Amino acid sequence: MKTLKFKTNINCEACVAKVTPVLNGNTSVEKWEVDTKNPEKILTIEGERINPQELAESLEKIGYKAEEIQ
C-alpha cells in the first residue's frame, strides 16, 4: 500500500465533511485522514494506484488546495 501526504487548506470539521464524498468516492483511496491541528493541515492518504495530480485536481474543484509533500 502506498501512503501520500499533502499540505492542504482543509482546516475544520465542515471542510472535512465537504471533502469526504470526494475522497471516499475515489476507488484508489483505501484510508485517509486530515490533521487539522497541524499548521499545514496534512492530508494523509493510503491506497493503491493513487494519482496525486488527479487527487489534487478533484479537491481543487470543490475549493481546496492539496500540495503533495515528500
TORPA-4810 file (N, C-alpha, C, O; in nm, 3 decimals):
<nodes>
NODE_1_0.084_-0.118_0.000_0.000_0.000_0.000_0.089_0.124_0.000_0.194_0.127_0.064_M
NODE_2_0.046_0.224_-0.071_0.119_0.349_-0.086_0.059_0.453_0.009_-0.063_0.459_0.027_K
NODE_3_0.145_0.536_0.070_0.098_0.644_0.156_0.148_0.776_0.097_0.267_0.794_0.072_T
NODE_4_0.054_0.868_0.076_0.087_1.001_0.026_0.044_1.104_0.128_-0.053_1.085_0.201_L
NODE_5_0.120_1.216_0.134_0.086_1.326_0.224_0.075_1.454_0.142_0.154_1.480_0.051_K
NODE_6_-0.025_1.535_0.179_-0.050_1.660_0.110_-0.065_1.772_0.212_-0.127_1.754_0.316_F
NODE_7_-0.008_1.888_0.180_-0.033_2.009_0.258_-0.160_2.069_0.199_-0.170_2.087_0.078_K
NODE_8_-0.259_2.100_0.285_-0.389_2.144_0.235_-0.438_2.269_0.308_-0.371_2.322_0.398_T
NODE_9_-0.554_2.316_0.267_-0.624_2.422_0.339_-0.756_2.369_0.395_-0.852_2.444_0.412_N
NODE_10_-0.759_2.239_0.424_-0.874_2.174_0.488_-0.856_2.196_0.638_-0.778_2.126_0.702_I
NODE_11_-0.928_2.295_0.695_-0.892_2.336_0.831_-0.998_2.320_0.939_-0.976_2.362_1.053_N
NODE_12_-1.112_2.259_0.907_-1.213_2.242_1.011_-1.300_2.119_0.980_-1.288_2.058_0.873_C
NODE_13_-1.387_2.086_1.073_-1.472_1.968_1.053_-1.569_1.986_0.936_-1.601_1.890_0.867_E
NODE_14_-1.615_2.109_0.914_-1.703_2.134_0.799_-1.628_2.110_0.668_-1.685_2.059_0.572_A
NODE_15_-1.501_2.148_0.665_-1.418_2.124_0.546_-1.399_1.974_0.525_-1.409_1.924_0.413_C
NODE_16_-1.372_1.904_0.633_-1.356_1.758_0.625_-1.484_1.695_0.571_-1.478_1.604_0.487_V
NODE_17_-1.598_1.743_0.618_-1.726_1.690_0.570_-1.743_1.715_0.420_-1.801_1.633_0.348_A
NODE_18_-1.694_1.829_0.373_-1.708_1.864_0.232_-1.619_1.777_0.143_-1.659_1.742_0.032_K
NODE_19_-1.497_1.742_0.189_-1.407_1.661_0.107_-1.434_1.511_0.119_-1.388_1.433_0.037_V
NODE_20_-1.509_1.471_0.221_-1.536_1.329_0.243_-1.594_1.258_0.120_-1.543_1.152_0.084_T
NODE_21_-1.698_1.311_0.054_-1.751_1.240_-0.063_-1.650_1.226_-0.177_-1.650_1.126_-0.248_P
NODE_22_-1.564_1.327_-0.193_-1.463_1.322_-0.299_-1.360_1.213_-0.269_-1.326_1.133_-0.356_V
NODE_23_-1.310_1.211_-0.146_-1.207_1.114_-0.110_-1.265_0.972_-0.099_-1.202_0.876_-0.143_L
NODE_24_-1.383_0.959_-0.041_-1.445_0.827_-0.031_-1.488_0.775_-0.168_-1.497_0.654_-0.188_N
NODE_25_-1.515_0.865_-0.261_-1.557_0.826_-0.394_-1.443_0.785_-0.485_-1.466_0.732_-0.594_G
NODE_26_-1.320_0.811_-0.442_-1.202_0.773_-0.521_-1.169_0.628_-0.490_-1.132_0.595_-0.378_N
NODE_27_-1.182_0.541_-0.589_-1.164_0.397_-0.567_-1.020_0.359_-0.532_-0.996_0.251_-0.480_T
NODE_28_-0.924_0.447_-0.560_-0.784_0.418_-0.526_-0.753_0.445_-0.380_-0.654_0.395_-0.326_S
NODE_29_-0.838_0.524_-0.314_-0.815_0.563_-0.174_-0.879_0.459_-0.083_-0.999_0.434_-0.088_V
NODE_30_-0.794_0.398_0.002_-0.845_0.299_0.098_-0.869_0.361_0.235_-0.962_0.322_0.306_E
NODE_31_-0.785_0.459_0.272_-0.795_0.521_0.404_-0.739_0.662_0.393_-0.642_0.686_0.321_K
NODE_32_-0.800_0.756_0.464_-0.749_0.893_0.464_-0.783_0.962_0.595_-0.876_0.924_0.665_W
NODE_33_-0.704_1.066_0.626_-0.731_1.149_0.743_-0.664_1.284_0.725_-0.564_1.296_0.654_E
NODE_34_-0.721_1.385_0.788_-0.666_1.520_0.785_-0.630_1.561_0.926_-0.713_1.552_1.017_V
NODE_35_-0.507_1.606_0.945_-0.464_1.656_1.075_-0.490_1.806_1.077_-0.404_1.885_1.039_D
NODE_36_-0.609_1.846_1.122_-0.645_1.988_1.123_-0.573_2.066_1.232_-0.575_2.189_1.231_T
NODE_37_-0.511_1.997_1.326_-0.435_2.064_1.432_-0.295_2.105_1.384_-0.234_2.196_1.439_K
NODE_38_-0.245_2.037_1.282_-0.115_2.071_1.223_-0.130_2.201_1.145_-0.227_2.216_1.070_N
NODE_39_-0.037_2.295_1.159_-0.048_2.423_1.086_-0.056_2.404_0.933_-0.111_2.489_0.863_P
NODE_40_-0.001_2.295_0.883_-0.003_2.271_0.738_-0.121_2.185_0.695_-0.132_2.151_0.578_E
NODE_41_-0.209_2.150_0.790_-0.333_2.074_0.760_-0.302_1.953_0.673_-0.349_1.943_0.559_K
NODE_42_-0.223_1.861_0.726_-0.173_1.748_0.649_-0.282_1.643_0.623_-0.345_1.591_0.715_I
NODE_43_-0.302_1.615_0.495_-0.393_1.509_0.450_-0.307_1.387_0.420_-0.218_1.393_0.335_L
NODE_44_-0.333_1.276_0.488_-0.261_1.152_0.466_-0.357_1.054_0.399_-0.468_1.030_0.447_T
NODE_45_-0.311_0.999_0.288_-0.395_0.907_0.210_-0.319_0.777_0.189_-0.201_0.777_0.155_I
NODE_46_-0.390_0.665_0.209_-0.333_0.533_0.183_-0.416_0.464_0.076_-0.538_0.477_0.072_E
NODE_47_-0.347_0.391_-0.010_-0.418_0.317_-0.114_-0.322_0.270_-0.223_-0.201_0.290_-0.215_G
NODE_48_-0.379_0.209_-0.322_-0.302_0.160_-0.436_-0.334_0.246_-0.559_-0.447_0.293_-0.575_E
NODE_49_-0.237_0.266_-0.643_-0.253_0.337_-0.771_-0.316_0.475_-0.755_-0.398_0.516_-0.837_R
NODE_50_-0.276_0.547_-0.651_-0.326_0.683_-0.629_-0.251_0.777_-0.724_-0.128_0.776_-0.730_I
NODE_51_-0.326_0.858_-0.796_-0.268_0.959_-0.884_-0.272_1.092_-0.809_-0.379_1.152_-0.796_N
NODE_52_-0.155_1.140_-0.759_-0.155_1.261_-0.676_-0.210_1.385_-0.748_-0.281_1.465_-0.689_P
NODE_53_-0.178_1.398_-0.876_-0.226_1.514_-0.951_-0.378_1.510_-0.969_-0.446_1.611_-0.953_Q
NODE_54_-0.429_1.393_-1.000_-0.575_1.376_-1.016_-0.647_1.404_-0.885_-0.752_1.468_-0.883_E
NODE_55_-0.589_1.357_-0.776_-0.648_1.379_-0.644_-0.651_1.528_-0.612_-0.753_1.580_-0.566_L
NODE_56_-0.540_1.598_-0.635_-0.532_1.742_-0.608_-0.634_1.817_-0.694_-0.698_1.910_-0.645_A
NODE_57_-0.648_1.778_-0.820_-0.743_1.845_-0.909_-0.887_1.823_-0.863_-0.970_1.914_-0.873_E
NODE_58_-0.918_1.704_-0.813_-1.055_1.678_-0.767_-1.087_1.761_-0.642_-1.202_1.802_-0.623_S
NODE_59_-0.988_1.785_-0.557_-1.009_1.869_-0.439_-1.019_2.017_-0.479_-1.096_2.092_-0.420_L
NODE_60_-0.941_2.058_-0.579_-0.947_2.196_-0.626_-1.085_2.230_-0.681_-1.131_2.343_-0.668_E
NODE_61_-1.150_2.133_-0.743_-1.283_2.156_-0.800_-1.386_2.195_-0.693_-1.485_2.262_-0.724_K
NODE_62_-1.361_2.154_-0.569_-1.455_2.191_-0.462_-1.395_2.297_-0.368_-1.446_2.320_-0.259_I
NODE_63_-1.285_2.360_-0.413_-1.232_2.476_-0.341_-1.118_2.452_-0.245_-1.089_2.539_-0.162_G
NODE_64_-1.052_2.336_-0.253_-0.942_2.308_-0.160_-0.812_2.285_-0.235_-0.809_2.228_-0.344_Y
NODE_65_-0.703_2.331_-0.173_-0.571_2.312_-0.229_-0.509_2.187_-0.166_-0.532_2.158_-0.049_K
NODE_66_-0.432_2.115_-0.246_-0.360_1.997_-0.195_-0.227_1.991_-0.268_-0.222_1.966_-0.389_A
NODE_67_-0.120_2.013_-0.194_0.014_2.010_-0.250_0.087_1.890_-0.191_0.105_1.880_-0.069_E
NODE_68_0.129_1.799_-0.279_0.196_1.678_-0.231_0.329_1.714_-0.165_0.404_1.796_-0.216_E
NODE_69_0.355_1.651_-0.051_0.483_1.668_0.018_0.549_1.532_0.029_0.483_1.429_0.033_I
NODE_70_0.680_1.534_0.034_0.756_1.408_0.039_0.787_1.369_0.181_0.850_1.265_0.204_Q
</nodes>
